[in-house]
Amino acid sequence: MAFQLLKKNGEIPAEGHAVGALERGLQQTSELIDQTLKLARLTSGIDLRREWITLKTLLEDARCLALPEAETKGVELRLSIETDERVNLDQRLVRSALGNLVQNAVKYTPSGGVVQVRAQIANGRTVLEVEDSCGGLPPGKVEEAFAPFVRLDHQQSGFGLGLAIAKQAVDAHGGSIRVQNLPGKGCVFVLELPVVVEASPSA
């Protein structure tokens, strides 16, 4: 905010390599602080605020978050819902978890690739899957994928907190999260939540 105000008042040049680098650095610092605070809140425990939401809404919200980068990169986002039902969960946490998974999938999928986001109810659990076209994980990355400050690909930007935040959000619901490596193709992140399910009202 202060940086933008100084630019507007002409106290900092509007353009230039140094200004651009400073602006990017401040943006990255802001993102790091935001993600670190999210992780800290989740790690210290949080009271769930359960609300009803449809699976379709969950997936569409995650798609909207990732769509700008997907369009820029030329990555196709596909949604698949076996049966659209209402589920009772903490929307803030699950939106954050699923949004992080989809944004990560787009980040690691090359141009022309596909990211698939799927939802279903199986064995009394809500199952959300995000499959990317990253080519598979390097050796040893599956085991440490959800640890804080671990990046799956050091050539990509970021702080390695997105998957850790997703895991904490799922843990708060008593659920589970795992990754299935598909060497040469990509990987599938599977998020399972033991939530109360209510069939969508008939039209």
Secondary structure, DSSP 8 states (H G I E B T S, - for coil): -HHHHHHHTTSS-SS-HHHHHHHHHHHHHHHHHHHHHHHHHHHT-----EEEEEHHHHHHHHHHHHHHHHHHHT-EEEEEESS--EEEEEHHHHHHHHHHHHHHHHHHS-TT-EEEEEEEEETTEEEEEEE--S----TTHHHHTTSTT--S-TTS-S-S-HHHHHHHHHHHTT-EEEEEEETTTEEEEEEEE--EEE-----
